[in-house]
Amino acid sequence: MPGRSPRLIQGIGDDGAVVKAGAGRALVVTTDLLVEGIHFLRELSTPYLLGWKALGVNLSDLAAMGCRPEFYTVNLALPDSVTEPYVRELYRGMKRLGDRHGVVLVGGDLSSSMTGLMVSVTAWGHARRRALVYRHGARPGDLIYVSGDLGGSATGLDALKALGDRRRRQVLRAAERAQPPRGRGRWILEAVTKHLAPQPRVGLGAWLGERGLATSLIDLSDGLSSDLLRICEASGVGARLDEAAIPMAESCRRLSRDPLRDALHGGEDYELLFTVSPSKEHALRRFPGLRFSPLRKIGTIERGRRRIRLRTAEGESLPLKPGGYDHFRAAEPA
């Protein structure tokens, strides 16, 4: 059961918990657990990339609150098969991403594990209370925007599973080195990198919050259809998406058997989904990172009972059910 405190601003139900931290300031905390066999398979990653992703998903949550991250802790449960060099590489991946965003490791804990490897990261930062953005602020008439392209991560996971062992090792090494994708394997490398080394949109989230542009905000961890529904449920509204406006990653278009499905339901793209009032839409063009993280309008918030409709390219309006990752329904690791 959730607890109560006079200092608590936001508890369970958003991308992070928010606690009062002095005059006009707030502490934002988030945590994620990655479990071997559920969230990842060791043979489909490297310790460096696993470390990067473990921290990245937490930084993405803070970005989805409009908060700049500052610190993190790491808890590991290690089976006998995990060696010391593996653990060092795991931390190296976290440090590389943390250094990019000025985030510092300040502690953690270690335990043995009788099953698989488990990695739990907790991250936090401070922000002005007025700069924070929640899931529950969307209003009818607001425009729905998303950063970047969608579907690449799901395509990358499928590609990893289909590769032979030798080719997979080559692609993983290239992803580790952030090798520019080119040649015949360009789209595979691009998709695999999207899946294993997500780029949390920290700058965008803080920029939206500090300028008061987003009325609601969430990161795309479980899929566009699932995460947009969370905004609708928290805000008591409905939504309409335009199929023709969904930005599909080029790797998704070229490699996926069903690009639209992966873009709508694939999950783990870790882009930001947000709503904005039409009166403030013009200000989005001033985002300094627009060249690297384009912002695209994909729909509109509507009055309704927490449901989403998809307007197809043919002009039909169809109900869109959430089809993203469900931790208690999925049979395969994501």
N, C-alpha and C positions, 0 to 999 in steps of 0.2 A: 504494500500500500504506500502511495506517495506521502511523504511527510509535509509538515507545515512549519513555516518560519517567517517572522516579520521581514527578514532580509531577502526572502525568495521572491523573485519576479516571475520567472518561468521555470517550471519543473518538467515533469515528463510530458512528452507530446510535441517536441520540436527537435531541431538538429543539435541543440545544446541546452544545458541548464543555465539560467541567468540569475546571479545573486548581486545584491547591492554591494558596492565597494567604494563608498565615500560619496562626496557631493557630486551628483550627476554622472557617476561612473558605475560600471558594472563589470563583474567577473563572469566570463562565459566558459563553461567546461563541457567537454564531450569525450566519449570513450567508445572504442570499437574492439571487438574480439574477432580474430581470424583463427579458425580451427581447421587443422589438416583433415582432408577428407570431406569437409563441408564447404569451406571457402576457397581452398586451394589444394593442389596436389604438388608435392615437391618435384616430381619429374616434369611438371609443366612450367616450372619457374626456376630461378636461381635464388640463393639466399640474399644477394644484393637487391634484386628486383622485389623480392618478398618484403624486405625491410622498407624499401621505397614506398611500396603500396600500403604497408601497414601504417606508416605515418601519413601518407597522402590522403587516405580516406578520412582521417581525423581533421586534417587541415581543411579538407573540403567541407566538412560539417561546420567548422568555425566560419569559413567563407560564406556559408549559407545563412549565417546569423548576422552578416555584416561586420564581423569581428576580425581583427588582425591577430594571428596566433603569436604566442611568446615562448611557452615552455611545453615540455612533454615528459612523461614517464613511460617506462616499458616494463611489462611483466611477461616473462617467458616460462612456459612449461615444456621441458625438454625430454624427449625419449632418449634411450641409450644410443640410437642410431645417429643422433645429431652431434657432430664433432665441434671442437673449439674453433677451428677455422671457419666452419659454417656460421657459427654465431658471430664471429668477427665480421664476416661479410654481410650478415644481416644488419648489424649496427652501422656498417659503412654505407649501406643503401639509405638508411634513415638519416644519417648525418649529411649525406650529400643533398638530399631534398631539404632537410632542416636548414642547412647553410644558405640555400637559395632564398629562404623566406625569413631568415634571422630568428629561427626557432631553436631553442636550446634544450638538450636533454639534461634533466635535473634529478633523476633517480629511477627506481623501479624495484623489481623483485624477481627471483629465480626459484623454480621448483622442478623436480623431476616429473615425468609423465609416464604412466603405464600404457598410454595409447599413442596418440600422435602429437605433433608439434602444435603448440598454441601460442599465439602472439597477441597480447592485449596492450594497446596504447591509449593513454589518456592525455589530452592536450587542452590547453587553456590560454586565454588571452584577456585583455581588458579593452573596453570601449566606452564611449559616451553612451548613456542610456538612450538618448534620442537617435543615435546612429544605428541601433540594433533593428533588425528586420525579422519578423516572425512569419509563420505560415498562415496566420489567421487574419491577415489584413486585406485580402482580395475583395474587391467590390464589383458589382455588375457594371459593365462598361469598360473595366480595365482591360488592357491589352496584355497578351501572354507572350513573353519573350524567352528565348533560350540562347545560351552562348555556344559557340563552336558547332561541331557536327555530331550526329548521333549514329549509333549502331556499330561503331568501330570496335568497341570492346567485345561485344557478343561475337562479332565476326572473328576477332582475334582468338578468342577461346576456342571456337570451332576449328580454326586453322591449326592451332597448337595440337589439338587432339588428332587431327588428320595427318600431321607430319610424321615421317619416320624419325627414329631416334637421332640419327646423324644430322639430318637437316634441321631438326628441332634444336639441337645443341648449337648449330651455326646461327640460327635466328635469335636464340636467347643471348648468345654472346654479342651479336650486333645490337640488340635492344639494350643490353647493359652498357655498351659503349656510346649509346645515343648516336649510332652510326646513321648518316643520312640515308633514307630509303631510296634505292635506285635499282635499275635493271629489272630482270624478270621477277625477282622476289619482292619488288617494291611494296606492293599492296599487302602482302603477308606481313612484312616487317612493320609497316605502318599500323596495321590492325593489332598485331601482337604487342607493340609498344604501347598502344592506347590501353590495352587490357592490363598489362603488367606494370606500366610506369605512368599512371594517370598524372595529369598536370592540374592540381587543385587551383581553382580560380580565386586565389586569395585577394589579389589586387582588385578584381572586379567586384567581389562581394563587399569589400571595405568601401570602395568608391560609390557603389549604389547606396550603402547605408549612410555614409558621411554627407552625401548630397540629398538625402531624403527622397530618392527617386523611386525605389521599389516599394510597393504596398504589401507584397508578400514575397517570400524567397525560400527556395529549397534546393538541395543538390540532387542530381540524378544518380542515385545509387541503385535503386531497384527497378528502374525503367520509367520512361516518360508517362505511360498510362497509369502506373501505380503512384508515382510521386505527384503528378498533377491532381490525382484524386485526393491525396492527403491535403493539399492546399484547399481543394473544394470542401472537404469535410470540415477542416478547421475553420474555414471562413463562412460556411453555410451558403455556398453558391454552387452553380454549375459552370460548365465550360464547353466551348466549341473549338475544336482544332481543325485546321485546314490541311488536308493531306498534301496538297501541292506545295505547302510552305514548310513541311518538315525537312530540316536540313540533314540529309544522309551523308555520312562519311563516304569519300570516294572508294575506300577499300571495301566498305559495306556494299556499295552499288556493284562493284566488280566481282566480289567473291561470294557474297551471301546468296543462298537459294531463295530467300525472301527478305529483301532489303527493308521493306516497309515494316515487316514484323520486328526485325531487329532494332530498327530506329524507334519504334513505339514501345516495345516490351523488353528489349535486350538487357538493359541495366548496366551498371558499373562504368558509365561514360564519365561520371563525375564532372559534368557541366553544370551550370547554374540555370535553374528555371525560375523566372520571376514575373511578377505582374507590375504594370505601371499605368498610371492615369494617362489618358490621351493628351491631357494638357501639358504633361511633362515628357512626352515621347521624344520631342525634338532634342532634349538635353542628352539623350543616349549617344548622339553622334559625337559628343565631346569626350567620350571615354578614351583615354590616352593609349589603351592597349587594343584598340579596335582592329588594328592590322593583324594581330596575332590571335585574337579571340573575337571573331565577328559576332554581332548580336542580331538575331533574326526574330521577326514577329511571326508567330505560328497560330494565333487564335485569339479568342476573346472570352472574358469572363461574363457569364450570363446569370440571370435569375434562374433558380432551379433547385432541385433537391439533391445536391451533391452528386450529380451525374455528368458524364462527359459524352459529347457527341462529336463524331468525325464527319466533316464534309468531304466527300470523295472528289476525285478529279472529274467525275461525271456529274457532280452537283447533288448527289444523294446525301442525306443526313442520316448516319447510322449510329446506334449506341456503341460506345467504346468501353469494353470491360477491361479492368486492370489485368495485365498479363505478365507483369514483371516477376522478379525473383521473390519467392516466398520461402523463408528459412525452414519452415515446418512442413512444406509441401514438396519442395524440390528433391529429386532423387539423385542428382549429380552435383558435384562441386561446381561453384561458379567462379 
